[in-house]
Protein backbone atom coordinates (compact mmCIF):
# COMPACT_ATOMS: atom_id res chain seq x y z
CA UNK A 1 0.00 0.00 0.00
CA UNK A 2 1.48 3.38 -1.01
CA UNK A 3 1.27 6.58 1.01
CA UNK A 4 -1.71 7.98 -0.94
CA UNK A 5 -3.77 4.79 -0.52
CA UNK A 6 -3.04 4.82 3.20
CA UNK A 7 -4.63 8.28 3.45
CA UNK A 8 -7.78 7.26 1.53
CA UNK A 9 -11.03 6.39 3.36
CA UNK A 10 -11.42 2.70 4.13
CA UNK A 11 -14.70 2.45 2.24
CA UNK A 12 -17.04 4.48 0.04
CA UNK A 13 -19.86 6.01 2.06
CA UNK A 14 -23.18 7.55 1.07
CA UNK A 15 -21.66 10.91 1.85
CA UNK A 16 -19.02 10.33 -0.85
CA UNK A 17 -21.69 9.32 -3.38
CA UNK A 18 -23.83 12.37 -2.50
CA UNK A 19 -20.81 14.68 -2.94
CA UNK A 20 -20.07 13.21 -6.39
CA UNK A 21 -23.73 13.56 -7.44
CA UNK A 22 -23.80 17.20 -6.34
CA UNK A 23 -20.65 17.91 -8.33
CA UNK A 24 -22.23 16.49 -11.50
CA UNK A 25 -25.51 18.35 -10.95
CA UNK A 26 -23.54 21.63 -10.89
CA UNK A 27 -21.65 20.91 -14.14
CA UNK A 28 -19.06 18.64 -12.62
CA UNK A 29 -19.39 16.29 -15.60
CA UNK A 30 -16.34 18.12 -16.94
CA UNK A 31 -14.27 16.32 -14.28
CA UNK A 32 -12.30 13.29 -15.34
CA UNK A 33 -12.19 10.28 -12.99
CA UNK A 34 -8.99 11.34 -11.21
CA UNK A 35 -10.21 14.90 -10.63
CA UNK A 36 -13.55 13.64 -9.29
CA UNK A 37 -11.92 11.23 -6.82
CA UNK A 38 -9.59 14.01 -5.64
CA UNK A 39 -12.61 16.32 -5.19
CA UNK A 40 -14.59 13.72 -3.22
CA UNK A 41 -11.73 12.68 -0.91
CA UNK A 42 -9.77 15.92 -0.74
CA UNK A 43 -6.58 13.90 -1.34
CA UNK A 44 -4.28 15.12 -4.12
CA UNK A 45 -2.85 12.41 -6.38
CA UNK A 46 -5.41 9.69 -5.67
CA UNK A 47 -6.92 8.11 -8.79
CA UNK A 48 -9.09 5.23 -10.05
CA UNK A 49 -6.25 2.74 -9.59
CA UNK A 50 -6.49 2.96 -5.80
CA UNK A 51 -8.80 0.63 -3.85
CA UNK A 52 -11.07 3.51 -2.85
CA UNK A 53 -11.06 4.90 -6.42
CA UNK A 54 -12.08 1.57 -7.96
CA UNK A 55 -14.93 1.13 -5.49
CA UNK A 56 -16.15 4.71 -6.03
CA UNK A 57 -16.18 4.26 -9.82
CA UNK A 58 -18.22 1.05 -9.48
CA UNK A 59 -20.77 2.73 -7.18
CA UNK A 60 -21.08 5.76 -9.49
CA UNK A 61 -21.50 3.52 -12.52
CA UNK A 62 -24.52 1.86 -10.83
CA UNK A 63 -26.33 5.20 -10.65
CA UNK A 64 -25.37 6.29 -14.19
CA UNK A 65 -22.42 8.57 -13.49
CA UNK A 66 -19.47 7.76 -15.74
CA UNK A 67 -16.65 10.30 -15.48
CA UNK A 68 -14.09 10.24 -18.27
CA UNK A 69 -11.00 8.13 -17.70
CA UNK A 70 -7.58 9.60 -18.51
CA UNK A 71 -6.98 7.12 -21.36
CA UNK A 72 -10.23 7.96 -23.14
CA UNK A 73 -9.97 10.07 -26.32
CA UNK A 74 -12.31 13.04 -26.62
CA UNK A 75 -12.67 14.21 -30.21
CA UNK A 76 -12.30 17.94 -30.74
CA UNK A 77 -15.47 19.76 -31.62
CA UNK A 78 -15.53 21.87 -34.74
CA UNK A 79 -15.44 25.60 -34.32
CA UNK A 80 -19.01 26.90 -34.32
CA UNK A 81 -19.52 29.42 -37.11
CA UNK A 82 -21.70 32.41 -36.31
CA UNK A 83 -24.69 33.35 -38.46
CA UNK A 84 -22.59 36.17 -39.96
CA UNK A 85 -19.76 33.71 -40.78
CA UNK A 86 -22.18 31.35 -42.50
CA UNK A 87 -23.79 34.20 -44.46
CA UNK A 88 -20.36 35.38 -45.66
CA UNK A 89 -19.39 31.89 -46.87
CA UNK A 90 -22.75 31.36 -48.57
CA UNK A 91 -22.66 34.74 -50.33
CA UNK A 92 -19.04 34.40 -51.51
CA UNK A 93 -18.76 30.68 -52.26
CA UNK A 94 -19.25 31.28 -56.00
CA UNK A 95 -16.11 33.45 -56.24
CA UNK A 96 -13.83 32.34 -53.37
CA UNK A 97 -12.34 28.99 -52.40
CA UNK A 98 -13.07 27.65 -48.91
CA UNK A 99 -9.56 28.59 -47.75
CA UNK A 100 -9.95 32.15 -49.02
CA UNK A 101 -13.25 32.36 -47.11
CA UNK A 102 -11.49 31.12 -43.96
CA UNK A 103 -8.72 33.71 -44.31
CA UNK A 104 -11.25 36.50 -44.77
CA UNK A 105 -13.07 35.39 -41.62
CA UNK A 106 -10.20 34.42 -39.32
CA UNK A 107 -7.07 36.07 -40.75
CA UNK A 108 -4.15 34.92 -42.92
CA UNK A 109 -2.67 32.74 -40.17
CA UNK A 110 -5.57 30.26 -40.21
CA UNK A 111 -4.44 26.74 -41.22
CA UNK A 112 -6.40 24.14 -43.25
CA UNK A 113 -6.39 21.68 -40.32
CA UNK A 114 -7.21 24.21 -37.60
CA UNK A 115 -10.68 24.14 -35.99
CA UNK A 116 -11.69 27.31 -37.85
CA UNK A 117 -10.33 25.93 -41.12
CA UNK A 118 -12.13 22.59 -40.79
CA UNK A 119 -15.38 24.29 -39.74
CA UNK A 120 -15.22 26.56 -42.80
CA UNK A 121 -14.54 23.64 -45.15
CA UNK A 122 -17.35 21.53 -43.64
CA UNK A 123 -19.89 24.34 -44.16
CA UNK A 124 -18.45 25.19 -47.60
CA UNK A 125 -18.71 21.55 -48.76
CA UNK A 126 -22.39 21.49 -47.75
CA UNK A 127 -23.13 24.21 -50.33
CA UNK A 128 -24.34 22.76 -53.70
CA UNK A 129 -21.39 22.24 -56.09
CA UNK A 130 -22.89 24.52 -58.75
CA UNK A 131 -22.74 27.39 -56.24
CA UNK A 132 -19.12 26.76 -55.21
CA UNK A 133 -15.99 28.28 -56.71
CA UNK A 134 -14.12 25.76 -58.84
CA UNK A 135 -10.41 26.24 -59.51
CA UNK A 136 -8.02 23.49 -60.57
CA UNK A 137 -5.26 26.04 -60.16
CA UNK A 138 -5.77 26.37 -56.39
CA UNK A 139 -3.20 24.21 -54.57
CA UNK A 140 -3.99 25.42 -51.04
CA UNK A 141 -3.51 22.51 -48.65
CA UNK A 142 -1.83 20.34 -51.33
CA UNK A 143 1.79 19.49 -50.61
CA UNK A 144 4.50 19.36 -53.28
CA UNK A 145 6.05 15.91 -53.67
CA UNK A 146 9.67 15.98 -54.91
CA UNK A 147 10.87 13.26 -57.34
CA UNK A 148 12.52 10.36 -55.52
CA UNK A 149 13.54 7.94 -58.28
CA UNK A 150 15.36 8.13 -61.62
CA UNK A 151 12.23 7.86 -63.80
CA UNK A 152 10.48 10.74 -62.03
CA UNK A 153 13.48 13.08 -61.99
CA UNK A 154 14.08 12.31 -65.69
CA UNK A 155 10.45 13.11 -66.53
CA UNK A 156 10.59 16.31 -64.44
CA UNK A 157 13.85 17.40 -66.09
CA UNK A 158 12.66 16.73 -69.65
CA UNK A 159 9.61 18.87 -68.88
CA UNK A 160 11.81 21.99 -68.70
CA UNK A 161 15.03 21.46 -70.72
CA UNK A 162 16.06 20.92 -74.34
CA UNK A 163 17.43 18.80 -75.85
CA UNK A 164 15.62 16.02 -74.00
CA UNK A 165 17.58 13.29 -72.24
CA UNK A 166 17.01 9.84 -73.77
CA UNK A 167 16.58 7.29 -70.98
CA UNK A 168 18.09 4.47 -73.08
CA UNK A 169 21.11 6.53 -74.15
CA UNK A 170 22.01 8.28 -70.90
CA UNK A 171 25.70 8.82 -70.29
CA UNK A 172 27.37 8.39 -66.92
CA UNK A 173 27.64 12.16 -66.64
CA UNK A 174 23.89 12.61 -67.20
CA UNK A 175 23.14 9.98 -64.55
CA UNK A 176 25.27 11.88 -62.05
CA UNK A 177 23.52 15.13 -62.97
CA UNK A 178 20.04 13.64 -62.40
CA UNK A 179 21.00 12.06 -59.08
CA UNK A 180 22.39 15.38 -57.83
CA UNK A 181 19.32 17.30 -59.02
CA UNK A 182 17.08 14.82 -57.20
CA UNK A 183 19.04 15.46 -53.97
CA UNK A 184 18.70 19.23 -54.40
CA UNK A 185 14.91 19.01 -54.93
CA UNK A 186 14.43 16.80 -51.86
CA UNK A 187 16.02 19.30 -49.47
CA UNK A 188 13.79 20.88 -46.84
CA UNK A 189 14.63 24.36 -48.12
CA UNK A 190 13.43 23.63 -51.65
CA UNK A 191 10.26 21.79 -50.57
CA UNK A 192 9.35 24.50 -48.05
CA UNK A 193 9.80 27.28 -50.59
CA UNK A 194 7.81 25.64 -53.39
CA UNK A 195 4.98 24.85 -50.96
CA UNK A 196 4.75 28.58 -50.23
CA UNK A 197 3.27 29.02 -53.71
CA UNK A 198 -0.43 28.17 -53.94
CA UNK A 199 -1.04 28.02 -57.69
CA UNK A 200 0.05 25.55 -60.36
CA UNK A 201 1.58 28.33 -62.48
CA UNK A 202 3.77 29.62 -59.65
CA UNK A 203 4.99 26.16 -58.60
CA UNK A 204 5.73 25.09 -62.19
CA UNK A 205 7.53 28.38 -62.88
CA UNK A 206 9.68 28.06 -59.74
CA UNK A 207 10.42 24.36 -60.34
CA UNK A 208 11.27 24.98 -64.00
CA UNK A 209 13.70 27.76 -63.10
CA UNK A 210 15.50 25.61 -60.56
CA UNK A 211 15.75 22.60 -62.90
CA UNK A 212 17.17 24.72 -65.73
CA UNK A 213 19.73 26.33 -63.43
CA UNK A 214 20.86 23.19 -61.56
CA UNK A 215 20.23 20.15 -63.81
CA UNK A 216 23.82 20.01 -65.12
CA UNK A 217 25.66 20.99 -61.93
CA UNK A 218 26.24 17.86 -59.80
CA UNK A 219 28.90 19.51 -57.61
CA UNK A 220 26.86 22.25 -55.88
CA UNK A 221 27.40 22.83 -52.17
CA UNK A 222 24.46 23.28 -49.77
CA UNK A 223 25.07 27.03 -49.68
CA UNK A 224 25.01 27.21 -53.48
CA UNK A 225 21.75 25.22 -53.64
CA UNK A 226 20.20 27.77 -51.24
CA UNK A 227 21.50 30.60 -53.41
CA UNK A 228 19.95 29.08 -56.54
CA UNK A 229 16.64 28.84 -54.65
CA UNK A 230 16.92 32.53 -53.74
CA UNK A 231 17.74 33.35 -57.38
CA UNK A 232 14.57 31.53 -58.50
CA UNK A 233 12.55 33.48 -55.92
CA UNK A 234 13.91 36.77 -57.25
CA UNK A 235 13.15 35.82 -60.87
CA UNK A 236 9.56 34.92 -59.93
CA UNK A 237 9.14 38.17 -57.98
CA UNK A 238 10.50 40.13 -60.94
CA UNK A 239 8.16 38.39 -63.38
CA UNK A 240 5.07 39.06 -61.24
CA UNK A 241 6.24 42.63 -60.71
CA UNK A 242 6.51 43.12 -64.47
CA UNK A 243 3.01 41.72 -65.02
CA UNK A 244 1.59 44.22 -62.52
CA UNK A 245 3.58 47.03 -64.17
CA UNK A 246 2.12 46.14 -67.58
CA UNK A 247 -1.43 46.05 -66.18
CA UNK A 248 -1.01 49.47 -64.56
CA UNK A 249 0.49 50.90 -67.74
CA UNK A 250 -2.48 49.65 -69.76
CA UNK A 251 -4.88 51.11 -67.21
CA UNK A 252 -3.07 54.45 -67.40
CA UNK A 253 -3.27 54.45 -71.23
CA UNK A 254 -7.01 53.73 -71.09
CA UNK A 255 -7.51 56.55 -68.57
CA UNK A 256 -5.58 59.05 -70.71
CA UNK A 257 -7.52 58.09 -73.85
CA UNK A 258 -10.82 58.52 -72.06
CA UNK A 259 -10.20 62.29 -71.93
CA UNK A 260 -12.03 62.61 -68.62
CA UNK A 261 -10.77 65.69 -66.73
CA UNK A 262 -12.06 64.22 -63.45
CA UNK A 263 -9.63 61.30 -63.81
CA UNK A 264 -6.52 63.44 -63.21
CA UNK A 265 -6.14 62.19 -59.63
CA UNK A 266 -6.44 58.60 -60.83
CA UNK A 267 -3.74 59.24 -63.45
CA UNK A 268 -1.39 60.70 -60.86
CA UNK A 269 -1.90 57.71 -58.57
CA UNK A 270 -1.28 55.31 -61.45
CA UNK A 271 1.90 57.14 -62.46
CA UNK A 272 3.24 56.91 -58.89
CA UNK A 273 2.43 53.21 -58.71
CA UNK A 274 4.05 52.54 -62.10
CA UNK A 275 7.23 54.38 -61.04
CA UNK A 276 7.30 52.40 -57.80
CA UNK A 277 6.94 49.04 -59.57
CA UNK A 278 9.55 50.01 -62.15
CA UNK A 279 12.01 50.88 -59.37
CA UNK A 280 11.34 47.59 -57.58
CA UNK A 281 11.81 45.68 -60.82
CA UNK A 282 15.20 47.30 -61.44
CA UNK A 283 16.32 46.38 -57.91
CA UNK A 284 15.13 42.83 -58.42
CA UNK A 285 17.11 42.49 -61.68
CA UNK A 286 20.25 43.80 -59.94
CA UNK A 287 19.85 41.21 -57.17
CA UNK A 288 19.48 38.46 -59.79
CA UNK A 289 22.66 39.55 -61.55
CA UNK A 290 24.60 39.58 -58.27
CA UNK A 291 23.41 36.05 -57.45
CA UNK A 292 24.38 34.77 -60.92
CA UNK A 293 27.79 36.43 -60.87
CA UNK A 294 28.60 35.08 -57.40
CA UNK A 295 27.41 31.54 -58.20
CA UNK A 296 29.20 31.31 -61.54
CA UNK A 297 32.43 32.72 -60.13
CA UNK A 298 32.56 30.45 -57.09
CA UNK A 299 31.82 27.30 -59.10
CA UNK A 300 34.33 28.20 -61.82
CA UNK A 301 37.06 28.71 -59.19
CA UNK A 302 36.25 25.37 -57.58
CA UNK A 303 36.36 23.49 -60.89
CA UNK A 304 39.67 25.10 -61.87
CA UNK A 305 41.16 24.22 -58.50
CA UNK A 306 40.05 20.62 -58.90
CA UNK A 307 41.64 20.46 -62.35
CA UNK A 308 44.93 21.80 -61.00
CA UNK A 309 44.92 19.22 -58.21
CA UNK A 310 44.00 16.21 -60.33
CA UNK A 311 45.04 17.19 -63.84
CA UNK A 312 44.33 14.55 -66.46
CA UNK A 313 43.14 12.11 -63.78
CA UNK A 314 39.94 14.11 -63.19
CA UNK A 315 37.82 12.36 -65.89
CA UNK A 316 38.99 8.94 -64.67
CA UNK A 317 38.17 9.80 -61.05
CA UNK A 318 34.69 11.03 -62.03
CA UNK A 319 34.08 7.95 -64.17
CA UNK A 320 35.21 5.64 -61.35
CA UNK A 321 32.38 7.00 -59.19
CA UNK A 322 29.86 5.27 -61.51
CA UNK A 323 29.26 1.65 -60.53
CA UNK A 324 29.02 0.27 -64.10
CA UNK A 325 32.18 2.08 -65.19
CA UNK A 326 33.99 0.95 -62.06
CA UNK A 327 33.15 -2.70 -62.79
CA UNK A 328 34.41 -2.35 -66.37
CA UNK A 329 37.69 -0.83 -65.18
CA UNK A 330 38.26 -3.64 -62.68
CA UNK A 331 37.45 -6.24 -65.37
CA UNK A 332 39.90 -4.66 -67.85
CA UNK A 333 42.61 -4.57 -65.18
CA UNK A 334 42.08 -8.28 -64.45
CA UNK A 335 42.29 -9.16 -68.17
CA UNK A 336 45.49 -7.12 -68.57
CA UNK A 337 47.00 -8.96 -65.64
CA UNK A 338 46.22 -12.32 -67.25
CA UNK A 339 47.81 -11.24 -70.54
CA UNK A 340 51.01 -10.20 -68.72
CA UNK A 341 51.10 -13.55 -66.96
CA UNK A 342 50.81 -15.42 -70.29
CA UNK A 343 53.60 -13.31 -71.81
CA UNK A 344 55.86 -14.07 -68.86
CA UNK A 345 55.36 -17.85 -69.31
CA UNK A 346 56.28 -17.58 -72.99
CA UNK A 347 59.72 -16.28 -72.02
CA UNK A 348 60.24 -18.47 -69.00
CA UNK A 349 62.00 -21.12 -71.05
CA UNK A 350 65.48 -19.70 -71.84
CA UNK A 351 66.01 -22.13 -74.74
CA UNK A 352 62.96 -20.79 -76.43
CA UNK A 353 64.19 -17.30 -75.66
CA UNK A 354 67.63 -18.00 -77.21
CA UNK A 355 66.11 -19.65 -80.23
CA UNK A 356 64.03 -16.59 -80.82
CA UNK A 357 67.07 -14.32 -80.50
CA UNK A 358 69.12 -16.29 -83.01
CA UNK A 359 66.27 -16.43 -85.43
CA UNK A 360 65.69 -20.18 -85.31
CA UNK A 361 62.09 -20.83 -86.31
CA UNK A 362 59.82 -23.68 -85.28
CA UNK A 363 59.92 -25.06 -88.84
CA UNK A 364 63.77 -25.16 -88.93
CA UNK A 365 63.90 -27.09 -85.67
CA UNK A 366 61.27 -29.58 -86.77
CA UNK A 367 62.33 -30.06 -90.40
CA UNK A 368 66.08 -29.45 -89.88
N, C-alpha and C positions, 0 to 999 in steps of 0.2 A: 504494500500500500504506500503510495507516494504522499508527500506532505499535503497536497491539495485535497486528495481523497480523504485524508484524515480529518480535515476541517469541515467536510461536507456533512449535512444531516444524515442520521442513520437510516431514515426512511422518508418517503414522500408522504406528506400530510395533506389534508384537505385545504389547509391554509396555503400551501404551495400551489395547489391546483387553482384555487380561487385567484391568487395573485397573477398566475399566468393567463387566466381567462380575462381578468380585468385589463391586462396589458394589451391583449388582442382586441378587446372591445374599444380601446382608445387608439387604435391604429398601430398596435404593436406587432401586426403581422409582417412588418418590415424587418423584425428581428430575425436573425438566423438562429439555429439551435443553440450554438455556443453563447450568443448574446442573451438569449432568453434564460438559459440556465444560470448565467452570471447574475441576471436581474432578479431572478427568483430567490437565489441563495445569498446574494451579496458577496460572493467569493470570486475574485478575479482569477481567470485562468482555468476554471472548471469547465468541462465540456461533456458532450454526449458519450464519451468513452469511459467516463467514471461510472461507478455503480449507481450513484444517485442520478446521474444524467440519463443513463439507460432506462431506469425505472420511471423517471419523469416523462421521457419521450413516449414510453408505452402507455402511461396513464392519459397523456394528452391525446394520443392517437385514438384512444377509445371514445373520446368526446368530440372528435373531429378537428382537432387542432394539430396541424402538421407544419411546424416551422422548417424553413429551408435548411438543409444540411450544407456544410462547407464545400462538399465535393459536387454539389448539384450545379449544373450550368443554367444560367438565366439569360435567355436571348435578349439582346438589346432591342428596345422598341424604336421604331422609326420616329424621326422627328415629326411632330404634328404641324402641318402647314396651316397657316391662318387662312381665313376666307379671302383676304387680300392677296396672299401668296398664290392661292389656287386660281383666283381670277386673272392674275398676271400671267400665269403659265397658260391658261386656257386662251387668253386673248392674243398671246404672242407665239403660240406653238406652231403656227403656220409659217413663221419667218425666222425663228430661233431654234437651235438644238436644245436638248434638255440641259446640257452642261452650261450653255450660254444663259439659259433661264436661271439656273442655280447661281451663277456668278452675279447676275443682276440682282438677285434676291439676297444673297449672303456674302457677297464680296469675292474678289479674285482668288482668295486663299482657300476657298472651298474645294475639297477633293472629291473625286467620283465615288469613293468608298466611305466617305463621312456620312453621318446620320442625315445631314441636310441634303447631301448629294443623292443618297439612296431614296430619300423621301420625294425629292423632286423627280427623279427618274421613274419611280413607281406611279406617281400621279400623271406624269407625262405619257407613259406607256399606256395608260388607261384611256387616253384621248384617241378617237378613231384615226387610223393611219392616214386617211385622206386629209385630215386636218393638222397633220404633223409635218414639220420641216424635214425634208429628205435631202441629205447631202452625202454622197459617197466620198467626198473630199475631206470630210471631218474625221480626223483621227484621234480626237480627244478620248483618252482612256485606253487607246490601243498602243501597246508597246512595240518598239522596233526590235526585230530579231536579227542579229548579225549573222552572216554566213559562217558555218562551222565545218564545212567539208569542201573538198576540191571542186566538186561539181557546182555547188552553189556559188563559190567565190568566182569560178570561171564564168558562170552565167551572169553574175552581177558585174564583172569586169567588162565583158563583151557588150553589156548594155550601154556602156559609156565611152568606150575607146574604139579607135580604128587604126590599123587593120585589126580584125578580130583574131583571137587566138584559137587555133585549131586544136581541139582536145587530143586528136590522134597524132598530131605532129609537134607536140610541145617539146621544146628544148629544156635541158636541165636548168638553164638560166630563167626561163619563164616559170618553171615549177617553183624555183626559189622565190621569184617575185610574187607569185600568188600566195604562197605560204606566209610570206611576210605581210602582205596586204591583209590577209585574214586575221593575223595577230593584231594589226593596228586597229581593225574595225571591231574587234572583240574587247578592246580596252574600255574600262568604265567611263573614261573621259569622252570617248567618241559616242558611246551608247547614250550617255546622259545628255550630251548636247543635241543629238539628233532627235531624242524624245521631247526636247523642248519645243520642237516645231509640231504644229497640230494639223497641218494640211499635207496632202500627198505631194503637191507641187514643191513645197518648201523642203520636205524630206528628200525627195528625189534630186532636187537641185543641190542640196548640201552633200548628199552621198555621191552624186556624180562628180562634183568638184574634187572631193577628197580622193576618189578613185583615180581620176585623171592626174592629179598631182603625185600620188604615192604608189601607183601600180607598178612602176619600174624602178623602185628604190628600196631594195631589201635590206639596206644597211642603216636605216634611220634609228636614231636614239630616241628614248622616251620623250626627251625635251623637244626634239625636232617633230615628233608626231603631234605633240601638243601645239606646236607653232603652226603646223599645217592645218590643224583644226581651227585655230584662231584666224588663219588666213581665209579659210572657207567661210567663217562667220562674217568677216569683213566684206568679202565679195558678195555674199547674200544681202548684207545690210546696204551695200552700195547699189545693188540691183533694185531692191525695193525702194530705196531713196530716189533713184532715177525714175522709176515708174510714177511715184507721187509727184515728182517735179514735172513730168510730162503732162500729167492730169491737170495740175494747177496752171500750167502754161496754156493748155487748151481752154480751160475755163476763163483765163484772162483774155484770150483772143476772142472768145464768144462774147464776153462782157464789153470789150472795146467795140466790136462790130455792132452791138445792139444800139449804140448811140444814145443810151439813156444817161442823162446828166445826173440823175439821182444815184447812179451806180459808182460814183467817183470814190466813195469810201470803200466800197467793195474792191475796186481796182487797186487802191493803195494797200489794202490788207493782203490781196493776192500777190502783189509785187514784193512785199516784205517777206511773205512766206516763201516765194520762189527764190529770193536771194538767200534766205536762210538754208533752204534745202540744197541750193547750189554750193554754198560754203561747206555744208556737212559732207556733200559728195566729194568735193576736192580733198577734204581731210581724210576721208575714207580711202580714196585712191592712194594718197601718200602713205598711209599706214600699210596698205597692201604692198606697195613697192618696197618699203622697208623690210617687211617680212620676207619677200621673195629674195631680195638682195642678201639678207642675212643667212637664209637657208641655203641658197645656192653657194655662197662663199664658204660657209662652214663645211658643207659636204664635199666641195671640190678640194679643200685643204686636206680633209681626212683621206680622200681617195689618193691624192698625190703622195701623202705621207706613207700610205700603205704600199704604194708602188715602189717608193724608195727603199722601204724596208725589205720587201720581198722580191722586187725585180721581176724577172721572167718566171719566177715560181708562182706568182699570184694566180694565173689561170688554172694551174694544176691544183693549187690549194683549194680554190673555189670548187673545182670539179670533184675533188676528193670528198667534199661535204655531201655529195649526192650518193645515195646508197647504191644505185645501179652502176654508176660510174666507178665507185669504189670497188665493187665486186669485179668489174672488168679489169681494172688495174691490177688487182691481186692475182687474177687468173692469168693475165699476160706475164706478170713477174714469175709465176710458177712455171709457165711454159718455157720462158727464157732460161730459167735455171735448169730445166731438163735438157734443153739443147746444149748448154755448156757442159753438162755432165757427159752427154754422148760424144761431144768433140774431144773431151779429155780422154775417154776410153779409146778413141781412135788412135791417139798418139801415145798411149801407155806402152805399147809394144815398141821397143827401140829398133828392132830389126825392120819392122814396117816403116818406122820413121827414117832409118838409113836408106832403105830401098827407095823411098820417095825422094830423098835428097839426091841420090845418084841417078835418078831417072829410070830405075828399073820398074817396068810395068808388070801388071799381073799376067799379061799374055806371054811376056818374055820368060817369066819364071816357069810358067806352066808348059810352054811349048819349046823352051830352050833357045 
